[in-house]
Amino acid sequence: MKAPLITASALDYFRTRKKLWLKFLIAFIPALAAGLCLVYLPFKIDAATGKAAVDIADVFKDFVNVQISAVAILISFSIAIVTILVSADNPNIQALKSTNSTECKPIKDKPLNLFQVLLSNITYNVLVEALYLGYLIVCIFVQLYFGETVYKILMAVSVFFIVHILHILLESVGQMYYTFLKKIANNQAKS
C-alpha cells in the first residue's frame, strides 16, 4: 500500500535529514519552559479577592484564536512558496536544481539537489501547519471539557508546534539565501 503524496513527502523529509532529533529538541526546550512556567509560576493575584486576576480559560481561548489566524496565513504563505518554486524557471531555480546537498542523506543512493531539499522542507512545513491547524480547531472544543492544567499543557504543546514550524521555515529561507550567496560569490570569483 502506497502512502498518500503529502505523507510520502513527510516520510522523505524524515528519511533524508541528518540530526533530525535536533529540530525537535529546538522546539521541545521552549515548549517545556513554557509549560513549566505556566504550571509553576503563580499568576497575578487580585488583592481584593485573593484569587488569580487572570482567567487561564480566557487566555487560552484568545491564544487559540490568534494562532488559528496566524497558522492560516502561514499555510497560505507556504503554499504560495511551493507554487512559485514549482512554476518558476529562472537561473536561480536552475542553480538550486543543479547543486547537490551535502546536508541531507541520499534517497536510494541518489543525492538530493537543493531544490528537492527546499521543496521537501516547505512541503513538510505545510503538513505540520495543517496538522497544527487541526489541533487548534480541536482545542476550541476541548476547552469546554477540561480545566486549567489541561489548558496549560495544550498551550505548551502549541509552543512546540509554533517553534518547530518557524524553525523549519527559517531553515528553508536560510538554504535559499546561502544557495544564492554561494552562486553570487562564485560568479564574482570568475570575473
C-alpha positions, 0 to 999 in steps of 0.5 A: 500500500502506497502512502498518500503524496503529502505523507510520502513527502513527510516520510522523505523529509524524515528519511533524508535529514541528518540530526533530525532529533535536533529540530525537535529538541529546538522546539521541545526546550521552549515548549517545556519552559513554557509549560513549566512556567505556566504550571509553576509560576503563580499568576497575578493575584487580585488583592481584593479577592485573593484569587488569580486576576487572570482567567487561564480559560480566557487566555487560552481561548484568545491564544487559540484564536490568534494562532488559528489566524496566524497558522492560516496565513502561514499555510497560505504563505507556504503554499504560495512558496511551493507554487512559485518554486514549482512554476518558476524557471529562472537561473536561480531555480536552475542553480538550486536544481543543479547543486547537490546537498551535502546536508541531507542523506541520499534517497536510494543512493541518489543525492538530493539537489537543493531544490528537492531539499527546499521543496521537501522542507516547505512541503513538510512545513505545510503538513505540520501547519495543517496538522497544527491547524487541526489541533487548534480547531480541536482545542476550541472544543476541548476547552469546554471539557477540561480545566486549567492544567489541561489548558496549560499543557495544550498551550505548551504543546502549541509552543512546540508546534509554533517553534518547530514550524518557524524553525523549519521555515527559517531553515528553508529561507536560510538554504535559499539565501546561502544557495544564492550567496554561494552562486553570487560569490562564485560568479564574482570569483570568475570575473 
